[in-house]
Amino acid sequence: MPLADNGSGVAAEGTVTFTGTVTASGTFNLYIGGRRVQVGVTAGDSVTTIAAALVAAVTADPTLPVTAANTAGVVTLTAKNAGVNGNGIDIRANYYGAPGGETTPAGLTATIVAMATGATNPVLTTGLAALSDEQYDFIAFPYTDTTSLNAIKAELADRWDWDRAIMGHAFAAKVDTVGNLTTFGNGRNDENTSVVGIYNTPTPAEEIAAAVTAQVGLAASNHPARPFGTLPLVGVKAPPKPDLFTTSERDTLYYDGISCTLTQDDGTVRLDRLITTYQQNAFSVPDASYLDYNTRAQLAYIRMTYMYKFGLKFQAGRFILVGDNVKNPNNYQIRPKDIKAEAVAIYGLLIDHGVCENM
């Protein structure tokens, strides 16, 4: 859903400052939001020349989330969109390090100042209203500020109500420390939103959310009861090993409404457990009813199955509802006991499919 920047929004900025005298030719590898930008460096190049080459490389890649400008060897990177998310655009050099063939050319120093000062995300009210009653089962949600999360919470709660019954679930991500994720998770309580927490990955949170949504959407559509653990998050780069969450840390986050990932030795990032941010019922009592997203996915699947099968058979068939006392209904008459029998039969199919149990 395209959104205009907030009129009061501020774009985040960061810098890469080159200093020193290059004594050996090589390649400078800069990662912007997890995407590599390479600049060829020749011995004797001035820092202004190198900075200009970096600006040219950034400008040549329209997929990058920033623009670049050079002032005497200082490259200023500015987020293309205003808002808080720009602060999460990771800037780092040599992600793969020497083992991966990435080192800064001898004599050159690159000092990076992280993206910051981005403020005020777009207002979602008009955009969400424009969705009308179109059904969106899986929503990649890029924002984790309170205002935006409250907006999608209200929209999804309304979509689950009986008079709309179009369901939907939002998947977001937050790149932060365990402590900050714990505080954040304890401030949320929504059965229709999941937030995946990870620390120090180069990949922007909104891209992680998209990767989660793509995998979970396909898996849940195939079978909503199967766990989502081990699903690979394609395109998400792994954090450095010292920054991976321990088993104890992941367990802590699961009690605070935050989903987590696991990282393999080859750098593949996979879902570990996908939960919702729901933690308390309406009486502020701890409640695990909607802890795992599977529960919500199963409920949506069951509801849609009944709506589809009932609609296909009874509504599309333009049946007439008659009383149970009619002994021999014709082809266009249906009795309450016939509807009950159909409901029981559908439930039996759901049991066979492994979505329900206990007839």
N, C-alpha and C positions, 0 to 999 in steps of 0.2 A: 504494500500500500504506500504509494508515494506521498510524502509529507513535506510541506514547505518548512524551512527553518523558522523557529520562533523569532518574531520581530525583535525581541529583547535578548536573543541568543548571542553568545560570544564563542568564537571559534578558538579551539585549543592551539597552542603553539609550542614548538620545541626547537632545539638547535643542534647542529653538528659543527663544531669548530675544529678546523684543521690547523696544526702547527708543526714546526720542525722542517727539516730538509731531507727530502727523499734521497736515499743513497743506493737503492736497488729497485729495479722495476718490479711490478707485480700488479695485483688486483685488490682493490678495496671492496669488501662485501658489506653492504649495509642492508639490514632487514627493517622494513617499514610495515608494521601490522602483519608480520610473518612473511611478507613477500620480499624476495631478494632483489636488490638493485646493485649491479656491479659497475665499477669504474676502473678502467685501465689507468695505471700510474707508471710514468717513466721517470727514471732517476733524473733528478734536477728539476722536476716540475715544481712550480710555485704552488703555494696553498690556494691562491686565487684561481689558478688553472684547474686544480683538482676539484675545488668547490664548484666551479662553473660546469665541469663535466658531470658532477653529481646532480646539479640542477637540471641539466639537459636530460640525463637518464630518468630522473623522476618525472619530468614533464612528458617524456616519450611514452610513459606507461599510464594509460588512462584508468587502469584498475586500482591504482594506488589511492588511498583516501586523503592524500595531502597534496598541496602545492609547495613549490620550493623557490627560494630567492637567495642569491649570493651577495654578500657584502664583505669584500676583502677576506675571503676564506672562512667566513661564518655563514653557514647555510641555515636559513630559517624555514622550518616546515610548518605549514598552517593547515589545519583540518579543513577539508572542503565543505563540511557541514558544521554549523554551529551547534553547541550543546555539550553536555557532560560526557557523552560517549567519546568525544575526541580526546579526552584525557587518557583514555585506555588504548590509544594507538601506540603500540610498543615500538620503540626505536632502539636497535642494538646492532653491533657489528659482529661479524664472524660467529654466527649462531652455531655452526658445526665445528668451529675451532680448528686447530692444527690437524687433528686426526681426519677431519673432513676436507682438508686442503684450503682452509680459510684462515689467513693471517694478514695482519696489516703490513703493508710494505715497509721495509726497514727505513728508519728515520722519520716516518710519518706518525703523528699522533692525532687521533680523532677523539675529541671530548664531547660527549653527548649529554644534553640536558633534556630530560623526559618531557613529553607533552603535558601541558598543564593550562590552567586558567579557562578551559572550556566551561561554559555555563548555560543553563536554561534549555532543556530539551523541547521539542515541538509539543504543541497542545494536541491531544488525541481526540478530543470530543467530536469534532466535525468528521474526521476520518473514520472513526468507529461507527458513527451514525450512518455514514455512506455505505457501510457494509450491508445495511438493511437486514433482510432475512436470508441472505445467501449463506449456505452452510460451509463452514470451514472447520474441519475436524481437528486439524493440527496447525497451530499458529506459531511461527518463529517470532519471538518478541525481543526486540533489540534493547529495550530500556529496563533499568532496574532502580530508577529513582522512585520515590514513594508515590508521587502524583501519577506517574505513568502506570505503575503497578496497580494502584487503586482504580484507575480508569478501566484497565483490562479486566480486573476482578469484577467490577460492576457489570461490564458488558457480558462476560461469560456466565455470571450468575443469572442474568436475564435470559441468556440463550438456553440455559438448562431449565428454566421455568416451564410449566405445563403449557402455557399459551404460545410458546415459541418452539420449544422442543427441538432445537437444532444443535445443541450441545457445543462441543469444542474445548480445546485445551491449549494453553499457552506454554511455550518452552523458552526460557531465558537462560542466560549464563552470567556469572560474575567472576572476574579475575581478581582475587584478593587473598589475604592471609587467612589462616584458620580463625584467628581471633575476630577479625572483621567480618568474616562470613558467619560466624556464630552470632554475633550481634545483629547482623542483617537478618539472618534466618529467624531469630526470635522475635523480630518485629513484623513478621508476615504470618498469615494464616488463611490460606486459600487452597481449597481442594482442586481448583481448576488451573493452577499454575505450578510449574516445576522450574526450579533454578539450579543449574549445574555449577558447582563451585570448583575452581582450579586456581593455582597460583603460578605466576611468572611464566606463563606461556606467551610466545610472541603473537599468537592468534587473537584478534579482537573478539570481545565477548559476543557481539552480534553474529559473527561468523561461526562461533561455537554453537550458538543457539540454532543457527540454520542447519549445521551438521547434525545436531541432536534431533531436530524436527524431521529431517529427511530420513534418518534411519528408523526412528521410533514410529513415524507415520506409516512407513512401509510394513514394519514388523507388526504393529498393532492392527493394521488392516488385514493382515494375513491371519493373525490369531491374537486377540487382546489379552489372553491369560498367560502367555509365555513370557517369562522374565526378559528384561531388556539388557541385562548384564552381558558383557563381552561384545556388544555391537560396536564396530569401529567408527570413530568420528573422523570421517574422511576430510583431509585438509587441515586438521588441527595439529599444530606442532607441539611436541612434548616439552614440558618445563625441564630445566636442568635437574639431574637426579637429586641433589640436596633439597630441592623445593617440592618434591613429590610428597603428597600426604601419606602419613603412616596409617597402618590399620587402626590404631587408636584414634587418630585425628579424624579419619573418615567416620568412625563410629560416633564420635562426638557430633559431627556435622549431621549425621542421620537423625540424631535426636533434636536437631535444631532446624529441620526442614530443608536441608541442603543436599542435593544429589551430588555424587562424586564420580570420578573416573579412575581408571588404572592405566599405567603406561608400561608397555613391553620393552624389552631390551633394545628392540630395533626402532623404538620411537613411536610405535603405533599407540595412539590414545584410544581407549575403549571405555564405554560406560561400565561402571561397577554396579550401581544400584540407582534406579530412577524412582524418586519419591516426589510427593507434592509438598507444598509449604504448610499444609493443613496440620495443626497440632492440638487445637482445643475446640471443644464444642461451644454451643451458644451460651453455656453456663460457665465458660472459662475452665472447664474440667479437661485434663489431658485425655485425648481421644485418638486412637490409632485407626479409626474406621476407614479413613481415606489416606492412610500413610503412603502406600504404594500406588503409583500411577496405574498399575494393572487394574486396580479396583474400579477406578473411574473409566478406564478404557472398556472394561467388561460391561459396566452399567450402560455406557453409550451404545455398545454393540447390541446388548439385549434390547434396549429401547428401540433402536433403529430396526432390528429384526422384526419386532412385533409391529411397528408402524408400517414397515414395507409389506410384510405378509398380509396383515389385516387390510391394508389399503389396496393391495393387488387383488385380493380375493373378494372383499366385501364392498369397498368403495368403488373400485373400478367396475365391479360387476353390477353396481346400482341395485343392491339388494334392498328388500323391504323388510323391516323388523316387525315380526309378528310374535304373539305370545307362545309360551311353551305348550299351551293347550291345543295348538294346531298339530294334528296328528300326522298329516302328510303334506308338508309344505311343498309348493311348486319350485321351479328352478330359480325364481327370483325372490323367494321368501327365506328368511333366516330367523331362527329362534334363539333366545338367550342361551339355552343349553347347547346349541350348535356352536355358538361363539365360544363358550366355555371349553367345549371339546377341542376346538381349534387351538385355543390358548394352551391347553394341556399338551397337545401334539407338538406345538412349536417349542414348548419348554423341553419336551423329550428330545427334540432335535438339538437344542442347545446343550443338553446333557451329553449327548453323543459326541458333540463337537468339543467338549471339554471346557465350555464356558460357564456352565451351571452345574449344580449337583443337588442331590436330595429332593426328589420329586415329592 
